[in-house]
C-alpha cells in the first residue's frame, strides 16, 4: 500500500512501533505517536478516528467435536446463541455475527 501511494516507511511517524492490541494502535494514532496503523473499526471509532477498511477477516474457534458438544463449552454455545449478545456484537462497527456459532466442519 505504501509503495502504491509513493510513501516510504521513513515518512510515517510510528512505522517502527509495534503494539499488541488494536486499541493500543488506535491510542498511538490518537495521541500522535503514529500517523496510521492496522486495526479494527471498533477501536478506531472508540477513539474518534477515521477508518479505511482494507479487508474482511473471519475467525473460527477450532476444537474437537466432542469438546464442542461437551459440558465445558456449553456456556459458550449458549452465549453465541443469545439474542442480546448477538445484537451487541452486531452493534459494533465492523463486526457481522450472522454466522457466529455455526459449525463449519
N, C-alpha and C positions, 0 to 999 in steps of 0.2 A: 504493500500500500504506500509506503514511504517513497519507494522508487517511482511509482506511478505519479505521485504528486510532486516529484522533484525535490523531496526533502531529505536531508541527511540526518542521521541519528544525533549528530553533534548540534543540530539546530533545535532539538526538542529538549526542553527542560524536563528533567526527571527520567530520561530514557534509560539511564543506568541504574535506576531504582527498581527493586523488586518488592512486592507486597504479597501477603499470603491470603488476603481476603478481598472480595470485590468492594466491600465498604472501605477498606484501607486504601485501595486505589482511588476511590471517589474522594476520600479525605485529602489525599495528596493533590488531586486536581483542584478541589475546592479551596485549599489553602495556598495554592500557587507553587507547591513543591514539584508539580508536574504539569505539563501543558495538556496532556491527554493520557488515557490509559485504557486497557482492556478490562471490561467488567460487564455486569448485568444492568439492565434497565432500572430495576428496583433500587439499586444502590445509587445510581445517578439521580433518579427522581427524589430520593430521600434527602439529597443534599442540594437540590435545585439546579442540577447540571443538565446540559444538553446531552442527548444520547443519539448515536447513529448506529442502528443495527447492522451488523456485518454478516451474521449467520444465525441459524436456529439450531439449538442443541437439544438432544434427547438424553435423559438419564434413566438408566434401568438399575434396579436392585437385583443382583444375581445371587440366588440362594437355591439350595437343593429343594426339590418339590416337597419332600417330607417335612422340611423345616418350615416352608411357607404355609403348609397345611396344618402345622402343629400349633400347640398352645403358646409357644414362645412368641410367635408373631401375630397371634390373634388380636392384640390391641392395635397393632399397625394396620391390619386388614380392616378393622372397624373404623379407624381414623380415616383411611383412604376412601372409605365408602360414605363417610359422614357428610351430609349436605352442607352443613355450616362450614366445615373445614374446606370442602371443595370450593365453596363460594369465596372464602377468604383467600385461597390460592388464586382463584380467577381474578380477584380484585387487584392483585399485584401486577404492576406493569411488566410485560414480557413473559408471563407465565400462562400456559394453557393446560389445565388439568383434565382435558377431555378424555385422555386415555389413562389417567392416573389410576393405579390399582389393577389394571388389566394384565392378565398373564400373556406373555408373548411366546412362550416356548413350552 
